[in-house]
Amino acid sequence: METKLEQFEFDAMNLQVGGRIQFITHRTIKPVRHFSTLIGYIRDEYLIVKTPQENGKPVGLDEGDKLTIRVFSGVSVCSFACSVLRVFGRPLHYVHLSFPDAISGTSLRGAMRVKVELLAQLMCRDQPEVPVCIVNLSVTGALIESPGVLTPDDSGVTLVFTLLAPPHQQPLRIATRARIQNVSTGKSTSAIVGGEDDVYTYGLQFIDLESAHYTLLQNLIYEALISDRQKIV
């Protein structure tokens, strides 16, 4: 799924405020991996990220500590070395990190997809809502299963579903326009749909997905990539 290591420009990482990053410390012989969140950055000066938590407490960091940061853009995985410039403690718990000098990473052959089982609603113009099941998601689209045939018009469809948004896992409703790219029939892969009858499977491409929703999908896929690769399609 990944190609050889290559060099990236800063903008190619598509960093988003609120995006999840992997925060790797090198204070011991074996690197220690944490998750953190990007708060912001000043180009060519520094990055601002939340101090990672471990067992409910901020990870101990000192100015000058060497770090490796990994970032998932949706279509590439990038990493760069940096150091801690300044540590801000209670009550905010964030750090300034040096701006990256060199960024390396791997491009994916396509947008990485993660297996899910999400109930959703599909709406076509002048037609009632149709309940569907999303069986995989990426930053560019989704694969859905429907017990019945869909008859969208040229204006496309609207897909509505809910994801849990960090840091407090609050439900966030996502409604995005999409166009149907392909259709097939076969047995369901979802426990939600199940049954012996064939279902219709539709590949959707998102149109103008909101940036906040793009970031949420980035986080979902990146955490699956790091912690549970069995979910990666």
N, C-alpha and C positions, 0 to 999 in steps of 0.2 A: 504493500500500500504506500510505502514511503520510498523516495528516491535518494540519490546520494546527497551528501552534505554540500551546502552552497552558502554563499554570503548574501545577506539581506540588508536593504536600507531600513532605517528606523520606521518610515511610514508604512512599509510592507507588513509590519507586525499588526497593523490596524488596532492599536491599543485603544481600549474604551474605558472611560471612567466607570468604576464598578466591576470591571472585568476581573476574573480570577486569574491568579498567576501562581506558579510553583516557585517557592522561596527556599533555596537550598543553602544551608550554612556549612561551613568547613572548619568548625572549631574543634572537631575530633577527627580521628583517623578516617572514620567512615562518614561521608556527607550525610546530613540529616535533612529530610524533605518536609516542608510545611506548605500549607496553602495560605495565600494572602490575597489582598484586594488592592487594585490600583485606585488611588485617590485622585491623582493628577500628575502633571509634569510641567517643567519649564524647559523647553527645547534647548539642548546643548548645555544645560546646567545641572538639573537633577530630576529624579523621579520621587514622587511621594506615594508611599504605600502603607497600609495598615500593618502594625506589628503582628506577626502570626501568634496564634494562641496554642498552648500545649497544656492539656489537663486543666483548661479553664483559666490559665494564667498566661500573660505575655511572655514570649520567648526572650531570654536574656540576650541583649545585643550591646556591643560597644562600638564607639566610633573607630573606624579603620577595619572592622571585620570584613573579610572577603566573602562574597556571595556569588551564587549562580542563580539567575532568574530564567525560568522557562515560561513561554507564552504560546498559547494556541490561538491562531487567528481564524480557524474554521477551515482553512485550506492549507495551512502550514504549521509546523511546530518549530519555534525559534528559541534560542538561548543566548545569553550573554553574561560575561563576568562584570561585576561591579563591586563597590565597597560602601559601607555605611558612612555617611557624612555626618549625620546628626540624629540623635535619638530623642524623641518626645514622649515623656511618660504620662502618668495620669493627668487628666481623665481621658485624654484623646488616644494615646497609644498609636503613634505612627512614626515613620522614619523617613529621612531623606537619603536617597541612594544616588551614587554617582551616575551620570548619564553614560550610556553604553558607547564605547569606542568602536567595537566590532560586534556584529551579530551574525550568527551562523544558524543553520537549521535545515530542515527537509521539507520539500513541497509534497503534498499529497496528490495522487492522480485525479482526485475529485474531492468534492466536499465530503468530509467524513460523516458517516451516519451512525446513529446510536439506536439500539433496539429499545422500544418503549411499548407500553400498552395504555393508551390514553383514549378515553371517550371524548368525542368531539362532535360538532355539528357542522354540516356543510350546507351552504345556502347558495342557490342559483337565483337569478333575477326572476321574479314573478312565480316562484315555486316555493312550497313549504320547506322548512328545515328538514334535513335528512340526518339521522344519527349515524355516525361512522366511527371506526376505531383506527387511530393512528398506530402503526406498527413500527415505523422508524422515522427519525427526524434528523435533519441537518440544518445548517444555516441558510441553505438555498431552497429547501423543499421538504416534502414528506411523502411517505407511502401510506395510503389509507386502504381500509377494507370496508366494503359496504355489502349488505345482504341483497340490495337491489341495484338495478342499473341507474346510472345518473345521466341526466340529459341537459348538460350546461349549454349556454349559448356562447356567442363569440366574446362576450364581455368577461368570461371566466367565472370563477366561483369565489366565495368567501369561506375560509376555514376558521372555526372558532374553537379554541381549546384553552386549558388552564395548566400553568406550570407553577411550581413552588419557587418563590424568589428568595434568595439569601438577603440578609443574614438570618432572618427569623422565619424562613420558610412560609411566608405568607402567599396565599393563592393570588396569581396574577392572570387576568383574562387576556388572551391574545386573539385578536381578530385580524386576519391578513388576507389580502387578495391573492389569488393563485390561478394558474392555468393548468389544465390537465395535459400532461405530456404523453402518457401512455396508459393503456388499460389491458388487463388480462383477467382470466377466471381460474379458479382452483380452490383447493381446500384452505381454510383459514389457518394462519400461523398464530392466531391470538386466542388465549383462553377466554377472553371476553366475548368474542364472536362465536367461536367453537362450532359445534354441530357437524352434521354429515353433509349438509348441502354445500355446493360450491358458493363462493363469494366472489364479488367483483373487486379487483385490486387496481387502484389508480395511483399513478405517480404524479405528484403535484410539484410545480415550480412556483416558489413565492414571488410576489410582485411587490416591490417597495415595502419590505419588512421594516418596521420601525427600529431605530438604532438600539433602543433599550431592550427590545425583544431579541434583536440579533445578539446582543451581549449575553442575555439570559441563555440562549441556545448555545453560544460559545462555552459558557460555564458548564452547562449540562454535559456537553460532549467531551470537554477537556477532563472533567472529573471521571467520566467513564474511561477515557483513554488512560488515565493515570491509575485508577483504582480497580477497574473491572473491565478488562479488555474483551471479556466474553460478550459484552454488550455492543461492541463495535461491529458494524456490518462490513 
